[in-house]
Amino acid sequence: MLKNKDLISINDTTKEELRYILDTIKKIEEMDCSNLCKGKILGTLFFEPSTRTRLSFESAMKRLGGSVIGFSGDGSTSRKKGESLYDTIKTVEGYCDIIAMRHPVDGSARLAANSVIIPIINGGDGANQHPTQTLLDLHTIRKSHGQVEGLTIAMVGDLKYGRTVHSLAIAMSLFNATIYFVAPQQLQMPKDILEVLDQRGIKYYMTESIMDVMDKTDILYMTRIQKERFPDPVEYEKMKNAYILKKEMLTNAKSGLKVMHPLPRVNEISEDVDDAEHAHYFQQAHYGIPTRMAIIALLLGVLE
């Protein structure tokens, strides 16, 4: 179904494809995958800093029996000499079988996919999309709630620049979710995302208070206020502490509520939440391994 395809945006995927990938992740967790990608090479091209995404891609490929080449940051590449993204991608295409790429510019992953024949996986392009994070989020939700369909999710914090919530809102709309967007007006969800939700008849609500949603939501999805995305440092300073979740705030939480976060966190989740029954963000991060194993295996066609 997905052999030789790219994974650039959740907008490109159908509900059936998402279910297929989720089922494959479950299969990956239950089988020996140590030789699935023997002889295959993953190129990790990370033009922007990353911990979880880059390392989980590398770990995923190695657990599949494959090898990894790549870099993290522009400083050690010919980009510093002025080489174009197109030339970098075309060159690396000859060194590997599949590429996972992160880049600070919106649309860069699409450019890469249109430039080469081998599969491209978008590991985050600017404030645009982060589809593999969304897939591990959906897997996390299905593991914790037994389903993805018909749940209520509250997305909190930087919804304007947060690529993780852009992708997740689109994905959850395919599963008839009810969505609360918790953010100051200046950081609310972009209009183009809301237009998709309107077209799909999804119920969504906007508020500036976390406490408004605490007893209504199944998933509280926290995000950090992203300093690197803000064009104005003064505006960042005003917004950086807009939402800080503390353990005491979970007292009246809906039964079964799980707190998720794509990480890294700065101060938006207090450490006293870590031992709460609702905390689920570290488990969420660990699900990045089987999720990216499944994606690599499907795009390379070594698993059907």
LINCORVEN-V598657 format. One line per field, one symbol per residue. ss: DSSP state (H for helix, E for strand, - for the rest). phi: phi as a letter, one per 40 degrees, with the letter a starting at -180 (. if undefined). burial: # if it has 16 or more other C-alpha atoms within 10 Angstrom, else .. A space follows every 10 residues. Layout:
BEGIN
ss: ???
phi: ???
burial: ???
END
This chain:
BEGIN
ss: ------E--H HH--HHHHHH HHHHHHHHHH ---------- EEEEEE---- -HHHHHHHHH HHH---EEEE EE-HHH-HHH H---HHHHHH HHH----EEE EEE----HHH HHHHH---EE EEEEE---E- HHHHHHHHHH HHHHH----- -EEEEE---- --HHHHHHHH HHH----EEE EE--HHH--- HHHHHHHHH- ---EEEE--H HH------EE EE----HHH- --HHHHHHH- ----E-HHHH -------EEE E-------E- HHH-----E- HHHHHH-HHH HHHHHHHHHH ----
phi: .bdgcbbbac ccbccccccc cccccdcdcb bcbcbcbdgc bccbbbcbda bccccccccd ccccgcbbbi abhcdbbcdc chcccdcccc ccdcbababb bbacbdgccc dcccbbcccb bcchbfccba cccccccccc ccccbgabcg cbbbbbhccc bccccccccc ccccbfcbbb bbacdcbcdd dccccccccc gccabbabbc ccbdcbbcbb bcbcccdccc cbdcccccbc bcbbcbdccc dbcddgdbcb acfccbbcbc cccdccccca cccdcccccc cccccccccc gcab
burial: .######### .......#.. ##.##..#.. ..#..###.# ########.. .###.##### ########.# ####..#... ....#...#. .##..##### ####..#### .##.##.### ########## ########## #..##..#.. ########## ########## ####.##### ####..###. ...#..#... .#.#.###.# ..##.##### ######..#. .....#..## .####.#..# ..##..#### ##.....##. ..##...### #..##.#### ########## #.#.
END
